[in-house]
């Protein structure tokens, strides 16, 4: 199948999952994950209506942005190294993966130098899996309260990655818990914090994530095929 056909198939699956959960499908946006994907295939996705592109590495994103320009939005979805904070603040329209006060401070400082308020999501390690990045669930509120006072960061929601399993139902609870956390944080009414987004769900489990409230789903393989 072509990239455009894959995207259309995903959109139909998103719509079914959203309707099943009583949600408006318009509230869910595909972030096409372009790690190791060449610019020509990325352009196919953009031509098929994709408006958000997700990159794991700052350097790879920089190369692609220089070639493609900023006609679409670019989101940082990989682990953020603090020594890459300046480039990340400059290149990306949103960073999904802020998981420490150190990373937040670095991004805030660099965004300030650029005069560019930067939308960010806080990555939460809901499952406690040691191989996953993310702030511990118990420390999330404290981190967000600290970030709320940073004038150059705009906290707009949460991100998570559950452990991989072929059966998405096994880790539905991870998505549900992130949604419940988002709702609790929203209810506290922290000034300057908008809990608009839940970035969760990938190629193998995005329908479950949509049913549990995802607004941004990060899809790579189901669009572009297996990476080489």
Residue, then its C-alpha position, 0 to 999 in steps of 0.5 A: x500500500x502507498x503512504x497515502x493509502x496507509x494514512x487513509x486506513x489509519x484515519x478510518x480506524x481512528x474514526x471507528x475507535x473515537x465513535x466507539x468511545x463517544x468522541x469526536x474524531x476531529x479531536x485526534x491528530x496523527x503525528x507521523x513519526x519520521x525517524x529514518x524516513x527519507x524526505x520523499x516519503x515524508x512529502x507523500x504523507x504531507x501531500x496526503x494531509x499530514x500536518x504534524x511530523x514527529x522526530x526522535x533526534x534533533x540532528x535528523x530533524x534539523x536535516x529534514x527541516x532544512x530540506x522541507x521547510x516549515x510548511x508543517x509542524x515538527x514535534x520532538x518526541x524522543x528523549x531530550x538531551x539537555x545539551x540539545x535544548x537550544x536546537x530543540x527550542x529552535x527547530x520544534x513547534x512542540x516538545x513531547x518529552x520533557x521529563x525533568x526539571x533540568x530539561x525544562x530549565x534548559x528548554x526554558x532558557x533557550x526558548x527565552x533567548x530565541x524569544x519563542x514561547x515553546x509548547x511542551x508536554x510532560x512525559x510520564x513513566x506510568x508503568x514504571x518500566x526502567x527502560x522508559x524515559x519519563x518522570x515518575x507518576x508521583x512526581x509529575x504534579x511537582x514538576x508541572x508546578x515548577x514548570x508553570x512559573x517558566x515564562x517561555x514554556x507552555x505546558x499543554x498536556x502529558x505524554x506516555x509510552x506503555x510497555x510493548x505488547x502484541x495485545x494492546x488491552x494488556x496496557x490499556x490501564x496505562x492510557x487510562x491512568x494518564x487521562x485520569x492524571x491529566x484530569x486531576x491536574x486540570x482540576x487543580x487549575x494551575x495558572x498558565x498550564x493547559x491540559x489540552x493534550x494526551x500524546x499516547x498510542x503508536x502503530x500497534x495500540x493507537x485505537x486503545x489510546x484513542x478510546x482512552x482519550x488520546x489527542x495526539x497519536x504517534x504513528x510511524x510503521x503503520x504509515x511508512x512501513x517497517x524501518x530498515 
